[in-house]
Amino acid sequence: MTDDLKKAVENTKDAAHELEHRTKAGFEHAKRDIAGDAMTTGDKVKSFVNEDVEKTKADIDEAKRKLREKT
């Protein structure tokens, strides 16, 4: 497999993972918006943490793609 092809495959995988993580983060945010005050404080905290974890995972996948593009 050539380096360019390998990079393209890896970039595609990372882009798909990034999209997955950003979607999950969006769902967490929407869940809080919809449930509002019906959520307990603990549930809201868990949701905030889950959203941040998913955003961080997405940012890591994006950074891997950008780093790969520079090489």
Kinemage of the C-alpha trace (Angstrom):
@kinemage 1
@onewidth
@group {chain A} dominant
@subgroup {mainchain}
@vectorlist {calphas} color= white
{ca met a 1} P 0.000 0.000 0.000
{ca thr a 2} L 1.432 3.347 -0.955
{ca asp a 3} L 1.889 6.061 1.633
{ca asp a 4} L -0.704 8.304 -0.024
{ca leu a 5} L -3.283 5.534 -0.077
{ca lys a 6} L -2.524 4.608 3.519
{ca lys a 7} L -2.925 8.250 4.574
{ca ala a 8} L -6.228 8.506 2.711
{ca val a 9} L -7.560 5.386 4.440
{ca glu a 10} L -6.442 6.596 7.862
{ca asn a 11} L -7.869 10.080 7.236
{ca thr a 12} L -11.198 8.571 6.233
{ca lys a 13} L -11.305 6.449 9.376
{ca asp a 14} L -10.445 9.416 11.586
{ca ala a 15} L -13.027 11.626 9.861
{ca ala a 16} L -15.701 8.976 10.422
{ca his a 17} L -14.723 8.618 14.083
{ca glu a 18} L -14.683 12.388 14.508
{ca leu a 19} L -18.189 12.652 13.053
{ca glu a 20} L -19.396 9.862 15.324
{ca his a 21} L -18.002 11.576 18.430
{ca arg a 22} L -19.366 15.007 17.489
{ca thr a 23} L -22.791 13.442 16.869
{ca lys a 24} L -22.751 11.764 20.273
{ca ala a 25} L -21.752 15.069 21.891
{ca gly a 26} L -24.622 16.788 20.104
{ca phe a 27} L -27.071 14.171 21.363
{ca glu a 28} L -25.892 14.709 24.929
{ca his a 29} L -26.433 18.437 24.585
{ca ala a 30} L -29.860 17.931 23.012
{ca lys a 31} L -30.803 15.515 25.767
{ca arg a 32} L -30.159 18.216 28.374
{ca asp a 33} L -32.042 20.817 26.327
{ca ile a 34} L -35.073 18.579 25.983
{ca ala a 35} L -35.152 17.187 29.521
{ca gly a 36} L -34.273 20.500 31.150
{ca asp a 37} L -35.274 20.647 34.787
{ca ala a 38} L -36.561 17.083 34.699
{ca met a 39} L -32.938 15.899 34.874
{ca thr a 40} L -31.372 15.595 38.279
{ca thr a 41} L -28.183 17.499 38.969
{ca gly a 42} L -26.262 14.237 38.851
{ca asp a 43} L -27.738 13.351 35.470
{ca lys a 44} L -26.850 16.797 34.126
{ca val a 45} L -23.262 16.472 35.367
{ca lys a 46} L -22.928 13.023 33.761
{ca ser a 47} L -24.324 14.429 30.532
{ca phe a 48} L -21.892 17.383 30.567
{ca val a 49} L -18.989 15.008 31.197
{ca asn a 50} L -20.108 12.648 28.420
{ca glu a 51} L -20.418 15.578 26.027
{ca asp a 52} L -16.920 16.819 26.888
{ca val a 53} L -15.444 13.332 26.542
{ca glu a 54} L -16.973 12.934 23.082
{ca lys a 55} L -15.802 16.407 22.016
{ca thr a 56} L -12.285 15.583 23.215
{ca lys a 57} L -12.274 12.306 21.279
{ca ala a 58} L -13.445 14.180 18.175
{ca asp a 59} L -10.723 16.799 18.632
{ca ile a 60} L -8.106 14.045 18.911
{ca asp a 61} L -9.296 12.433 15.668
{ca glu a 62} L -9.233 15.842 13.960
{ca ala a 63} L -5.719 16.536 15.256
{ca lys a 64} L -4.493 13.161 13.977
{ca arg a 65} L -5.834 13.982 10.505
{ca lys a 66} L -4.278 17.451 10.493
{ca leu a 67} L -0.934 16.101 11.685
{ca arg a 68} L -0.989 13.411 9.032
{ca glu a 69} L -1.717 16.010 6.337
{ca lys a 70} L 1.390 17.990 7.332
{ca thr a 71} L 3.689 15.000 6.818
